[in-house]
Amino acid sequence: MRVGIGYDVHRLAPDLKLVLGGVEIPSRQGLIGWSDADVLTHAIMDALLGAAALGDIGKHFPPGDPELKGISSLILLEKVVKMLGEKGYKVGNVDAVIVAEQPKLMGHIDKIREKLAVTMKVGIDAVSVKASTSEQLGFAGREEGMVAWAVATIKEENE
């Protein structure tokens, strides 16, 4: 078994879609990014890539690549899972946290977990997603951006 950690942050702006874990969340602000700016999925991808010592998402999916403009991060996550398979690994489990003041995410967590689990080819019980606030401190507290952290385990495919 191997372990990786991932982190991502994106700025918020009005009139953009907010996508977390592949789920569009109703919100007055969305995240700015080259892809769909799915901060949660990006942190998970970095954790998985790190566990396999494959670098980070910027190495594999560089911002500015015209083929990646507006792409769903779930498509990128599928590619990461494929990369793991090519190295002889599969996802063990993921534990992630999103830090945001708004919108409240509790009612969306199960759908997010389900989408991520299907994409990573694991059971929903292998995907934990939590949401927290920063108690109005820092950039997340001022609703200037969102941050996500993730820890992932991978294991050899024959396990």
ABEGO torsion letter per residue (X at the ends): XBBBBBBBBBBBBBGBBBBBGGBBBBBABBBBBABAGBAAAAAAAAAAAAAAGAEBAAAABBBGBAAABGBBAAAAAAAAAAAAAAAGBBBABBBBBBBBAOBBAAAAAAAAAAAAAAAAGBBAAABBBBBBBAGGBEAAAAGABBBBBBBBBBBBAAX
